[in-house]
Amino acid sequence: MCCSDVRAEVDDEDTAMMSIIRSDDWAVMLDENGQDIGSEQMAELVGDAGNTGASRLSFCIGGPYGHGRQLRERANISINFSTLVSNHQIALLVLMEQLLDLVINWLQQGSLMV
């Protein structure tokens, strides 16, 4: 893919992502250069997000060429699940597993009311 095509794809994805994120969302960008976090830090991040006044917690997974400028500037935090670079489908799988594990733990502890 040509450089201009890659840049156009990133810009298009960036515009699409920004149209979905609300101004009062807590935006978490998954990025290979983000802050390394494990399961405990992920639980803290999700738990603390409720204290921000945000209406939603939005996880942003980039396409194969990464995130665009607008999202990088908008994101409240940038995180990384692994030092290994994963494609966006694997990142989504890891994110879903982490969130499912959090919910199961909270339900077992009685910390989450359904």
C-alpha positions in Angstrom: 0.0 0.0 0.0 1.3 3.4 -0.9 2.2 6.0 1.8 -0.6 8.3 0.7 -3.1 5.4 0.8 -2.0 4.4 4.3 -2.3 8.0 5.5 -5.8 8.3 4.0 -6.9 5.1 5.6 -5.6 6.2 9.0 -7.3 9.6 8.5 -10.6 8.0 7.5 -10.5 5.6 10.6 -9.6 8.6 12.8 -12.6 10.6 11.5 -14.9 7.6 11.9 -13.7 7.0 15.5 -14.1 10.6 16.4 -17.7 10.6 15.2 -18.5 7.8 17.6 -16.7 9.1 20.7 -18.8 11.6 22.7 -17.4 14.7 24.4 -18.1 13.3 27.8 -16.7 9.8 27.2 -13.5 8.5 29.0 -11.5 7.5 25.9 -9.0 4.7 26.4 -6.7 4.2 23.4 -5.1 0.8 23.0 -1.7 1.5 21.4 1.7 -0.2 21.2 3.3 2.8 22.7 0.8 3.2 25.5 1.3 2.6 29.2 2.0 -1.1 30.0 -0.8 -2.5 32.2 -1.8 -5.8 33.6 -5.0 -7.2 34.9 -4.9 -5.4 38.2 -4.2 -2.0 36.5 -7.0 -2.7 34.1 -9.4 -3.3 36.9 -8.3 0.0 38.5 -8.7 1.8 35.3 -12.2 0.5 34.7 -13.1 1.1 38.4 -11.7 4.6 38.4 -13.3 5.6 35.2 -16.7 5.9 37.0 -15.1 8.7 39.1 -14.3 10.9 36.1 -17.8 12.1 35.5 -17.7 10.4 32.1 -20.9 9.0 30.7 -19.2 6.1 29.0 -15.9 4.2 28.9 -14.8 4.0 25.2 -12.0 1.6 24.3 -10.4 2.6 21.0 -8.5 -0.1 19.0 -6.7 1.2 15.9 -6.5 -0.4 12.5 -3.4 -2.0 11.1 -1.6 1.3 10.7 -2.4 2.7 14.1 -4.4 5.7 15.4 -4.8 9.1 13.8 -3.8 12.5 15.2 -7.3 13.4 16.4 -7.7 10.3 18.6 -4.2 10.6 19.9 -5.0 14.1 21.1 -8.5 13.2 22.4 -7.7 10.0 24.3 -7.7 10.4 28.1 -5.2 7.5 28.5 -3.2 5.3 26.2 -2.6 1.7 27.3 -0.8 -1.3 26.1 -1.6 -4.9 27.0 1.7 -6.4 25.9 5.1 -5.5 24.6 4.2 -7.7 21.6 2.6 -5.8 18.8 -0.8 -7.4 18.0 -3.2 -6.9 15.2 -6.4 -5.1 16.0 -8.5 -8.3 16.1 -6.2 -9.9 18.7 -6.3 -6.6 20.7 -10.1 -6.8 20.7 -10.0 -10.4 21.9 -7.6 -9.5 24.8 -9.7 -6.5 25.8 -12.9 -8.6 25.8 -11.2 -11.3 27.9 -10.0 -8.7 30.4 -13.4 -7.1 30.7 -15.1 -10.5 31.1 -12.7 -11.5 33.8 -13.4 -8.2 35.7 -17.1 -8.6 35.5 -16.9 -12.2 36.8 -14.6 -11.2 39.6 -16.9 -8.3 40.6 -20.0 -10.6 40.5 -18.3 -13.2 42.7 -17.3 -10.5 45.2 -20.7 -9.0 45.1 -19.2 -5.7 44.0 -21.4 -5.5 40.8 -25.1 -5.4 40.9 -26.9 -6.7 37.8 
